[in-house]
């Protein structure tokens, strides 16, 4: 098996073991366990908590003491072991702590998988810019495949989704030990300050108005991403409570419908270079924010039949624009506007604000909001109102960003960007 194929398998499984439960855990939580929304928000916040702390910590370990591929393998095996335990959990409070442990092991593997791929490709004289994107796109395909497997095997509401992810996580962990060695690079000077080791020196960027505004809105968009991950599949599955739709395609294959979002994501990546060169980073990010407004609005008026079904599908399609246009253009903005000495730390800060603080705020805030204001007397969720509130949130963020963020477009900065 050649190196690129081996890295493709790595990328595919990296996101397969996440996609097997991430989108469907809401169906398991509300449909199987009937636990509360506030507690569900707390559980989802573990992704953000782990993202704030663990990537930097494991990065230091891989840079200093342990081969990246070995650390990666150990973390996935531990993640798989924790996943095996999930079906035994009968209390939502305990579920939070078990999920936090699982995310402590899983979240740092996302950045480690990229580091491993970069090192192996460079060490074997491959062109990273040319060869990495086709490898990485298989990660999204792995996520889609996992969603389909969970749905088509009838496990979107069962504990088996955790077993599916657990088995492949352990296999991935073992597979990692067969990869070429990725020894510590010791790129961090031994006399570096604690702030430099943890990448905290990038926080000085908050002194600049433009960067402070950018990172603040990164957090707000990170919160929006959690809303769709947490509630999308549950929303579609809840149509079964309506006798008119209980046996509809949308209810039976809700996870497959949601996977259109990830398929769209792979396609919109191809459009980013054109949009960036033509319109500039600010306008591209505004397009992303407008797409979030459409994402939630289409869901608010979606139903399993007729025009409502068209709106659900359109919501999934615009997700690709909403997700890609901010994350990739945002990463490019950081790359082209920060000093090279803190560029890696600045990218880490961008991820911390979106996947860390943004995820925590979106998870906890939405869980509390829905439980307090958008559940009827029977405990059912008022989905139309919920999605409209989320759409209003995204609209306010869009307008404020347009007013507050100042950036002059220089086409030459992105002319050579390739994905």
N, C-alpha and C positions, 0 to 999 in steps of 0.2 A: 504494500500500500504506500503510495507516494505521500510526501509531506503535506501537500495541499489537501489531499483527500482526508488525511488523518486529522487535520485541523478543521475540515468541514464537519466531520463526525463530532468533534469536540464542540463546535459551535451549535450544531443541531441539538445535541443532548443537553447543552447548557440551558437552553430555553425550553426544551421539552419538559424537563423536570420542574419547571415553574408553571408553564402553561397548563399542565395537567390538573391544577387546582385553583390557580389564581382567579380566573374568571368565574368559576363555578362554586367557589367556597360560599358565596352568598346564598346560593340555592340550598346548599347543605345546611348552612347556619339557620336560615329562616324557614325553609321548607321541611327540613328533617328534624332539627333541634328546637325550632320555635323560640330561639333566644332573642334578646332585645337588640334594637338598632344601636343604642349607645355603646353597648358592650362590643358589638361588631365593629364600630368605629375605632374602639380602643385596640382591638385585635389587628386591624389593618394599619394602625399607626406604628406597629412593630417594624414594618418595612422601612419607615422613615427613621425610627430610632436607630436601627441597625446601620442604616446608610450614613448617619451622622458620625458614627464612631468607628465602625469596623473596617471600611476600605483603607483608611489612613493607617490604622494599626497593622493590618495584614501587609500593607505595602512596605512598611518599615521592616517587618519580619522577613519578607521576600528579598528586600534590598540588602539586608544585613546577614541573615543567618541560615535560611532554609531555601532550597531550590523551589522555584515558583510552582513547577509541575507537581512536586510532592506536597507542598502546602495546599495546593488546589485539590489534589486527590483526597487528602485527609479531611478537608472541609466538606467535600461532597459526601464522603462516607458518613460523617457525623450528621450531616443534614438528612441523609437517607434514614439513619437510625431514628432520628427524632420524628420523621414523617411516619414511620411504622407505628409510633406510639399514639398518634393523633386519634385513631378510632377508639382508643380506650378512655379518652377524656370525656367526662360527663358533666363538667361544670364550666361555664363560660369564663369564670375568673381564672381557672387553671389553664384553659385554652389559651388565654392571653400569654401566660408565661411560657407555655410550650411553643407557641408561635414565635415569641421573641427569641427563644433559643434557636429555633429553626432558621430565622432570619439572620441571626448573628453568624451562623455558619454559611448561609447561602449568599447574602448580599455582596460580600467582598469577592465572591468568585466571579462576578460579572466583570469587574475590572481586571482581576487576575487572568481571566480567559483571554482578554485582549492583550495583556502584557505577554503572555505565553506565545500567542500567535505572532505578535510583532517580533519577539526575540528569535523565534525559530525561523521566520521568513527572512529576517535580516541576516541571520547567521548562516543562511544557505543561499545568500545572494539573490533573493527574490525582490521584486519591486513591491514594496508595501502598499503604496498608493494604488497600484494596479491590481495586486493580487489579494489584498485583504477584503475589500468590499464584497466580491463574489463569495468569499468564505463566510463573512458575517451575515449575509442575507439568509443563509441557511439556518441561522439562529431564529429568525422570525418564522421561517418555514417550520422549524421544530416546534415553536410555540403553537402555530396553527395545527400541526399534526396532533399535538397533545390534546388540544381542545376537541378535535374531531374524535379522537380515540375515546376520551371521557364521555362525550355525548353519545356516540354510536354504540358504545357498550352499555348504555343505560346507567351510567354512574355519575351524572351531573349532580345528583342529590344524595349520593351515597358515600360512605367512608372509603370505598374502593379507589376513589380519585387519589387519595393519599398513598395507598399501596402502590398504585401505578407509578406515581412520581418517585416513591421510595426505592422501588426495585431498580429503576433506571438511574437514580442518583448514585446508588452503590456501585452499579456497573460503570458509570462514568468515572467515579472515584478510582476504581481499579484500573480503568483504561488510561487514566492520566499518568499512572506510574510507568506506562509503556512509551510515553512520549520522549523525544530528545531532551536531554538535561538542560535546564534553565537556571544556572547557578546564580547566587547573589552577585549583584553588580557593584555593590558598595558605592553607589553614586552620591550618597549623603555623606559629607565629611564627618569624621569622627568628632571633631570639635564643634559641630553645628549646635546651635541653640535648640532647646526643646521646641520653640516656636517654629524653627526651620524644619525640624524633623517631622513635625505634624502638619506642615504646610500652612500654618496659621499666619505666616507673614503675608499671605495673599489678602488677609482681612484689611490690610492697609488700603486696598482698593476702595473700601467704603468711604474713604475721605474724598474721593472724586465723585462729584454729583452724578455724572452720567453712569458710572459703574454702580453706584449705590442704587440708583433707580432701576438699572437693568437687573441686578441681583434681587431686589425687592419683588419685581414683577415675575422673575423666575420662580420665586417661591409661590406666588399667587397661581401661576400656571401649573406648578407641581401639584397644588391642591386640586385643580380642575381634573388633572389626570386621574387622581385617586377616585373621584366621583364616578367616572365611567367604569373603572376596574371593579369597584366595589358593588355597584348596583345594576349594571347593564344586564347581565344574564338573569338576575333575580327579577328584574322588571319584566322581561319577556316571559319568564316562566310563570309569573303571577297571572298571566292571562288565562291560565287554566281554571281560575276561580270563577270565570265568566262562562256559563254553559255554552254560550255561542262560540267560544274559542277554545274550549278545553281540549279538543283533539286536533287543533290546527297545526300546520307545519311549524309555525313560529314557536309554539309551546314544546312540541316534540323535539325540535332541533334548534333550540335557542342558542346553544353554544356554537353551532355551525354558523348560524346567522351572525353572531358576534365576531366570528373569525374573519368575516368580510373586512372588519376594521384592520386586522393585521395584514390581510392581502392588499388592501388599499395602501397601507404603510409602505410596503415594498415597492409599489408603483410610483408613489409620490416622491420617493427618494430620487428617481430619475429626473424629475422636473426641477429639483432645487437649484442646480447650477444656472439654468436659464433664468429663473425668477430672481435669484440673487444678483446676477449680472445686470438684469434689466431694471429691477425695481429697488435694489438695496436692502440692507438688513432690516431697517426699521419697518419698511412696508411689508416685507416678507413675514416679520413677526406679527404685524397687525393682521395680515391675512390669516395667520395661524389662530389668533385670538378670535377673529370673526368666525372662523370655522368651528371653534368651541361653542360659540353662541348658537350656530346652526345645529351642531351635534345635539345639544340639549333641547333646543326648540323642536326639532324633528321628532325626538323621542317623546316630547310632551304630547304631540298630536298623533303619535303612531298607534296603529292597531294591526292585528294579524291579517286583515283583508283590505283589498282595494287600495285607495289612496293612502290609507294608514300604513299598509305594508310597504308601499313605495317610500314613504317618509322614514320608516325604520331602516330600510336599505340605504337610503341617502345619508342617514345619520352615520351609518357604518363607513360609508365611502368618504365622507368629509373628515372622519377621524384621522385618516392617513395624512391629510393636509394639516390638521390641528396638531398632531403629534410631531411629525417630521419637521415642519417648517419652523417651529420654535426650537426644538432640541438641536437640530443640526446647524441652523443659522445662528442660534445662540452660541453654540460651541465655536463656530467660526468667528463670531464677534469677539469672543474672549481671545481667540488665537491671534487676531489681527490688531488688537488694541492694548495688549498687556506686554510688559517687558519680558524678554525671554527667560530672565532669571527666575521669575515667579510664574511662568506660563503654566507649568504642570499643576502647581498649587492653585492657580486661578481656575483651571478646568475642574479641579477637585472641589473648589468652592462652588462653582456653578452646579455641579452634581449634588453637593450637599444642600444647596438651597432648593433645588427641584425635588430630588428623590428623598431628601432628608426632612428639613423643616416644612417644606410644602406638603409632603405626604402626611406628616403628623397633623398639621393644621387641617388639611382636607378630610382626613379620616375621623379625627375626634370631633371637629366642627359639624360635619354632615351627620355623623351618628347622633349627636346631641340634638341637632335641629330636627331631624326626622322623628325621633322618638318623642320630642316635646310638642311639635306642632303639626306633623303630617302623618299621623296614624289615626284611623277612625275608631269608633267604639269597639269594633270587632278585632282591632289590632292590625287591620290591613293597611298597607301604605297607600297614600294618596299620590299616585305616581304623576298624574298630570300636573298637580301643583308643585311637586318636588322638582320635576325637570324644568318647569318655568322659573322657579327660584334659582336653580343652577344656571339657567340661561341668562337671567338678570345679573347674576354675579359675574359671569363671563363678559357681559356687555359693559358693566361698570369698569371692569379691569381694562377692557379694550379702549374705552374713552379716556380713562386716566392715563394709560400708557401713551396714547396719541398726543396728549397734552404735555405730559411731563418728560418724555424721553426725547432727547435731542441728539441727533447723529447725522452727519453729512455723508452722503453716499459717494464712495470712490470706486468706480467699476474695476479699476486695476487691482484692487485688493482681493477681489474674488474671481478675477478672469480665469485664473489657472486652477480653480477648485475643481476637483473631480471626486466622484463618489462611486 
